[in-house]
Amino acid sequence: MCFSILLPDLRGGGAERVAVNLANGFALRGYKVDMVLLSAAGELLGDLRPEIRIVDLKVQRMRWAFPALVRYLRQARPDAVLANMWPLTVLGLWARTLSRVPTRLVVAEHTTWSRSPLLARWSVGWQVRASMHRFFPKANGIVTVSQGAADDLASFAHLDRRTITAIHNPVVGTHLPQASEPPTSPSGWCLGAHRRVLAVGALKQEKDYGALLNAFAALRQRVDARLLILGEGEDRAALEAQAHRMGITDSMFMPGFVKDTAPYYRHADLHVLSSTAEGFGNVVVEALAAGTPVVSTDCPSGPREILCDGQFGHLVPVGDVQALAAAMQASLTATHDRAALMARAHDFSIDKAVDQYEALLFPAHASSKAKS
């Protein structure tokens, strides 16, 4: 059986990492997997298993994606397609109709759409909402990455909530990460007796690193700590200027994107998520998998679900700098059951997610497996 995953590219990001984990998981179960990319670029290409075929549509602009998708469907005739992230979700459904290929097509959205920065322009927001409302009911399945994101999508696009399936992201493998040598760079964060605070994610508006810097500055008045932010993005200059104004440049480090973040999680005393919105929050699970305590904003929609209403980490209101600083201090001075954190992370395994996607993409096969 042939299974295709559709994405713009495989540059480092949460949805892209999820796609790689799913592709590898399906390949291990014997499926023929195509990773169909508008552009075969990105740091995660090398993480695909060798038997997975990379299909480069060589599309430079989104408006050229439609004819390329139609051609691919007619040539490859996959049994099932998982289309990720608007507008590719809508384009995939439209291409299936025109190609007349009888493939099952499931659409997956990875964000909390009502909080998306794309909605700042009314005309774009109207296009997103109207196209989802019109085309998504034609899909064989609609997936979001958390229950909160499912509720949000139903309200945002005026869809029947019963048609939307929440499947938590596949983040950890069968075995939880093993110990390895601690990182040594940047030395100002890695080495020393101070407490190590970590944040992982793109430097962009919805991550609200500005609030994190303010909270960290307040924390530094009470705790000897250093902050490391792993990620790259358009907010770098603004964050560097803010750190300079606040006088914390000697205790805050932003080395850019790092592909293998696992050693940093294991070396950190605390991981902090300061986002205003998250469809899921892969980094929260990655921290738990390392046994690292977590402080997170209670943003829509994933962190509360991952942390079980605060059972496995602190939740604070979005944008509340004082609450964030207090939670960071409390976590750094508390004793944590790291085994329990790691066990919770295992609830977000690749195998569990593949089981759920398989039931939507290949229902007959999944049903026969369940009966055998």
C-alpha positions, 0 to 999 in steps of 0.5 A, spaced: 500 500 500 502 506 498 501 512 503 503 519 501 505 525 506 504 532 503 508 538 506 511 544 503 518 542 505 522 539 511 525 545 514 526 544 522 519 545 525 514 541 529 509 539 523 515 537 519 518 533 525 511 530 526 511 528 518 518 525 519 516 521 525 509 518 521 513 517 515 518 512 518 513 509 523 509 507 516 515 505 513 517 500 519 510 497 518 511 495 511 508 501 507 510 504 501 511 511 503 512 518 499 514 524 502 511 529 497 514 536 498 513 542 494 521 543 495 525 538 497 529 542 502 530 542 509 534 540 515 530 534 516 530 530 510 536 526 512 532 523 518 527 519 513 528 512 512 532 510 506 526 506 503 522 512 503 521 516 496 522 523 496 518 527 491 520 534 489 515 537 486 519 543 484 514 548 486 517 555 488 510 559 489 504 556 492 499 558 486 503 553 482 502 547 487 495 545 484 497 542 477 503 539 480 499 535 485 494 533 480 500 530 476 503 527 482 496 523 483 495 521 476 502 518 476 503 515 483 496 513 484 497 513 492 492 509 496 492 514 501 494 521 502 495 525 508 495 533 506 498 538 512 497 545 513 493 550 509 493 551 504 496 545 502 490 541 505 485 545 501 489 544 494 490 537 496 482 536 496 481 540 490 487 536 486 484 529 488 477 531 485 480 534 478 485 528 478 479 523 479 484 518 483 480 514 488 485 515 493 483 516 501 485 523 503 486 526 510 487 533 512 491 535 518 492 542 521 497 543 526 495 550 529 490 553 533 487 557 527 483 562 531 490 565 534 494 565 527 498 571 525 495 570 518 488 572 521 491 579 522 489 581 514 481 580 514 482 578 507 486 572 508 482 570 514 476 570 510 480 565 505 482 560 510 475 560 513 471 559 507 476 554 504 476 550 510 468 550 510 467 548 503 473 543 502 474 539 509 467 536 509 470 532 502 476 529 506 476 522 509 478 525 515 480 531 519 485 531 524 488 536 529 493 535 534 490 536 540 482 536 543 483 544 544 485 545 537 479 541 534 474 545 538 477 551 535 477 549 528 470 547 528 468 553 531 473 557 526 471 554 520 464 552 522 465 545 521 461 539 525 466 537 531 464 530 530 468 530 524 474 532 527 479 527 530 484 529 535 491 525 534 496 528 539 503 528 535 508 523 535 514 525 539 518 519 542 520 513 539 519 506 542 524 507 547 525 513 551 532 517 550 538 515 553 543 518 557 549 522 552 555 526 553 552 533 555 553 539 550 559 544 551 557 550 547 555 555 549 560 554 554 556 560 558 550 556 559 553 549 559 558 550 564 558 552 571 554 552 578 548 556 575 541 553 574 540 552 566 533 554 563 532 552 556 527 554 551 526 551 544 522 554 538 523 559 532 524 566 534 517 568 532 511 573 535 507 567 537 512 564 542 512 571 546 520 570 547 519 578 549 515 575 555 520 570 557 526 575 557 522 579 562 520 573 566 528 571 566 530 578 568 526 578 574 528 571 576 535 573 575 534 577 581 533 571 586 536 565 582 543 564 579 541 562 572 542 562 565 537 562 559 538 558 552 534 559 547 535 554 541 531 557 534 532 562 529 527 567 526 525 574 524 524 576 531 532 575 533 534 582 532 528 585 537 530 580 542 537 581 542 536 589 543 531 587 548 536 583 552 541 589 551 536 594 554 535 589 560 542 588 561 542 580 561 546 579 555 551 576 559 546 570 561 542 569 555 544 565 549 541 564 542 546 560 538 540 559 533 537 553 530 540 546 533 537 540 530 539 535 535 536 538 542 536 532 546 542 533 549 540 540 551 534 538 554 537 533 558 542 538 561 537 543 563 534 544 569 528 547 566 524 548 560 520 554 559 514 555 553 512 562 553 507 561 547 501 565 546 498 559 542 500 552 540 496 547 536 500 542 541 507 543 543 512 538 541 517 541 545 513 540 552 513 532 550 521 533 548 522 536 555 518 531 559 522 525 555 528 527 558 525 528 565 526 535 565 521 539 569 516 544 565 513 551 566 508 553 560 503 558 559 496 555 559 495 557 551 491 554 547 491 548 546 496 543 547 500 544 553 494 543 558 493 537 555 500 534 555 501 536 562 494 534 565 492 540 567 498 542 571 499 535 574 506 534 570 508 541 570 506 548 572 501 552 567 501 560 568 497 565 564 499 567 557 503 574 558 503 574 565 511 575 566 510 575 574 507 569 574 512 566 569 518 568 573 514 565 580 513 559 576 520 558 574 523 560 581 518 555 584 520 549 579 528 550 580 527 550 587 522 544 587 524 536 587 521 533 581 519 525 580 523 525 573 521 518 572 514 520 572 515 526 567 518 521 562 513 516 563 508 521 561 512 523 555 511 515 553 504 517 552 506 521 545 509 515 542 510 514 534 507 507 535 500 510 538 500 516 533 501 511 527 495 506 530 490 512 530 492 515 523 492 508 520 485 507 522 483 514 518 488 512 512 487 505 511 480 503 515 479 496 512 487 494 513 487 497 520 480 493 522 483 486 519 489 487 523 485 488 530 481 482 528 487 478 527 
